[in-house]
Amino acid sequence: MSNDALQSFLDSGTAFEGKVAFSGVVRIDGHFKGEALADGTLVIGETGTVEADLELATLVVHGTFRGNVNAREVVELTPTGVIEGQVKTASLRVAEGAELNAQIEMKKGPPPRSTP
């Protein structure tokens, strides 16, 4: 997971529905349903449930994610994590004990342009 400082936190027992955009690191231990667009990292805590379409850099799942994710850098699924849906990412890390029931597409981005 990124070493960036936590920017926002949705604690267990809370719920949010809608569209959200962010940068940095956001952690959800409650329930989120909707869409998210981010330049940063979304961490779904062990008590977190996210039902969404996500477009972001990194997704770390300790809880449950249902939906579609397009992660430019990495999707990390920890031993307590569950993913159901569609995953598009450059890199996928799945720990032993995790549940992964998804269509997976792994593609690295275009190579960096060389400078003259």
N, C-alpha and C positions, 0 to 999 in steps of 0.2 A: 504494500500500500504506500501511497505517496506520503512524504514527510511534511507536507504542507499543513498549516494550522487549520483547525476546524472552523468553517465559516458560519455554519448553521446546523441546528439540531432539532429534530422532531421526536419528542420523547414518547415512550410507550404510553398507551392510554389516550393518545391524541390521533386525530385523523384529518387529512387534507385531501381535497379533490380539486383538480384544475390543471393549469399549465404553469410551469415554473422554469426559469432560466437562472443559471448561476455559474460562478467560477470558483475555484478553490475546492475545498472539501466540504461536503454536506453529508450528515449522518441521519438516517431515519430509523428509529426504533418503534415508531407508531405505524400508522397505515397511510399510504399515499396511493391515490388513483388518478391517472391522467396522463400528462405528457411532460417530459423534462428535456431541456436543451442545455448542455453545459460544456464548458471548456475544461472542467475539472473532474473531480472524483466523487462518485456517489457510493456511500457505504450503507448497506442495509444491515442493521444490527440483528442480533439473534431473535428479538421479539418483533422485528420489522416485517411488514408485508407491503410489497409494492406491486401494483397492477398498472402497467404503464407502457407507453412507447418511449424509449430513451434514446437520445442521441448525445453521446458524451465521450470523454477521453478514457475514463477508467470506471469500472463497476466492480465493487467488492461485495459479495453476498455471504452474510452469516445467517440471514433469515430466509424469507421466501420472496422470489421474484417471479411474476407471471406477466408475459407480454413479449414485446420485441425490443431488442437492444442492439444498437450499432455503436460499438466502442472502438474508437480510433486506436487505442493503445492496448488495453488488456481487460479481460473479464476474469476475475478470480472468484472461485467457488470454494468456500472453506468447508470443513467437515460437517458443520451444522447447516450448511446452505442448501437451498432448493431452487432450481431454475426450471421453469416450464414455458416453452414458447419458441422464439427464434432468436438466435445469437449470431451477430456478425461482428468479427473482431480480428485484429492482427495477431493476438496472442491469447491463449486460453489456458488457465491453470485450474485444475480440478483436484481437490484433496480427497483422500480416501474417506469414505463415509458420506460424501456429498451426494445429492440426488440431481441428476441432469437428464431432463426429458425435453430435448429441444432439437430443432433443426439448426445445424451449425454450418456457418460459412466463414472460412478463415482466409483473409487476403491481406497482404501487407500493402501499405500505401505506395504510391509511386516513388521511385528512387529520388533522392535529393538532386537538384540541378547542380551540375559542376560549374564552378566559376572560372572564367578565363584567366 
